[in-house]
Amino acid sequence: MTEPAGQTVVERPDAVAVPTAHPGRFHATMESVSRRLPFGLSRIIAPSILGFAVINGFTFAVDLSLLTALHSGLRWPLPAAITLSYLVAFGLSFLLNRRFNFRSHAPIGGQATIYLVAIGINYVAFILGLTASLDRLGVEYHIARLAAGACEAVYMYSVMRWVVFPDRERPRHGSDSRQEA
């Protein structure tokens, strides 16, 4: 069923129909853009990497905005400001990546548990560890957070792509039935 505004309505027998977003459009856009990347990057940059960059670029801006408001504006201690801005941004990242980038339909509970472990490791290693260490060395806290952000991006994409939201529909390399005998 389609609403007049173009939103698809999902009907569930146990609930009222609710409008839904279109995760397929986001993925199709990322595929289209990744195919057009220059300098041979289209062979290297997968649509999910591009989608992760778009979503996490947005959530990183949310993170830095909250960090600035809490630390510079409200004068919260840096670790407390980092923690709250991090939790908000990563909760938003999980939901947006799950829905639009990785288009997961798996039960959210198991994914959320794995994600919480992953962000716990990320938080200790990169967010507090690296950001606070660079700050103690005299690096301005925005620059320190950007450096930590670059490290966490590689880690978090890898965890989300292959651990939290693995693509179980596509056969793994080397699992061709012709090789089994």
N, C-alpha and C positions, 0 to 999 in steps of 0.2 A: 504494500500500500504506500502511496506517496502523498505527502502533505502538499498543500498549495505552494509553500515556500521551497519545495524541492527536497525536503528532508524525508528520509525513509523512516517509516514507523515499524518497529518490531513488535509483533504481537506474541505475547506469552499467555498460555492458558491460565496461569495463576496470578496475572497482574494486568494492570491497565497498559495499553500500548504507549510506548515512550519514543520520542524522536531520537534518532541516533546520528552520529557524525559519519563521515564517509572515509574510513581508513584507506580504502582502495584508491581514492583520488590522491591522497598524500603519497602513497607508494608509487602510483603511476607517474606522478610528477617527479619523484626522486629518480625513477628509472629513466624518464625522458631527459632530465638534466644530466644524469651521469653518462648517458650515451653521447652527449654533446660536449663533454669536457675536452679541452684542447691538450696538445702535447702528449698524446697517448695515455692520458690519465683515465680515459674511459675504460681502458683495459685493467686498471688497477683499483679504481674507486668503485666499490659496489654500491648499489642504491641504499643498502642499509647503513653504510658508513656515512653517506651523504645525509640521509635522514637523521642519523644520530647527531651529526654535526649541526644540522638545523635546529633540532629539538634541544640539544644540550647547549647550543649557543644561546638560545632563548632562556633556558633555565639558569645558565651561568650568569646572564645579565640580571635575572631575578636575584640570584645569590649575591652578586656584587652590590646590587642596589640595597638589599636588606643589610648586608654587611656594613656598607657606608652609613646607612641610616642609624643602625644600632650602635656602631663604634664611634663614628665621628659626630653624629647628631645627638644620640642619647647618652653617649660616653660610657657604653657598656664595656666591660673588659673584653679584650680581643678574643680570648677563647670562647666566651659566652656568645659573642656576636657571630663568630664563625660557626658555632654549633647550631644556633637557631636558623641562620640563613642557609646553612648546609642542609638541614633536615627539610626545610620547606622546598628548596630547589630539587633535592633528590627525590622527594615524594612526588613532585610534579613530573620530574623526568621519568620515573618509573611508570606512571600512569600514561603519559603521552607516548613513550616508546612502546609500551605494551600494546596500546590501542592502534597507533598510527604507523609506527616504523616496523615493528616485528609482527604486528597483527596476530597476537597470540590469543588462542581460545582455550588454552589449558587452564585448569583451576588456579585461581589467583593466590590462594593460601600458600601453596608450595613455592610458587615463584616469589612471593613476597618474603618468605622466610629465607630463601637463598639470597635474595637481593639485600635483605637486612644484614646478613653475614658479610656479603661483599662490600656494602657501604661502611660497615664497621671497620673492616680491614683498610679500606680506602681512607676513611676518616682519620684513623690513627697514623697511617703511613704518610699520606700526602697532605691532607687538610690541616690537621693540627701539627703533625710532625714536621713536614717540610715548610709549611707557611710560618709556623712559630719559630722554627730554627732560622729561617732567612730573616725574619723580623728581628730576632736577637742579634743577628750579624749586621744589622743596620739597613737592611733592604726595606724600602717603603712598603707598607703592608699590602697595598694594591698590587704592586709588582710581585711581591712574594706570593700572593694568592694566584696571580696569573701563571707564574712558574709552576706552582703546585697543580693548577688547573690543566696545564699541558700534560703533566705526568698522569694525572687521574683520568684524563680523556682516553688515553691508550688503554689503561687498565680497565676502566668501566665499559668501554665498547667491547673489549674482549670478553669480559664476564657476562655482559648482557647478551651478546651474540651467541656465545658457545655454551654458557652455563645456565643463565636465567631463562632465556627465550630460544632454546636450540630449535633449529628447523628440522623437525622430525619427519616431514613429508618428503624431503629430497633424499635419495639414497646416498650414503657416504661413498667417497672415492674408494674404489677397490672392493666394493660389496656387490659387484656385478655377478649375477647368477651363473654366467658362463665360466667364471673363475672357480666356482664351487664344484667339486666333483670328487 
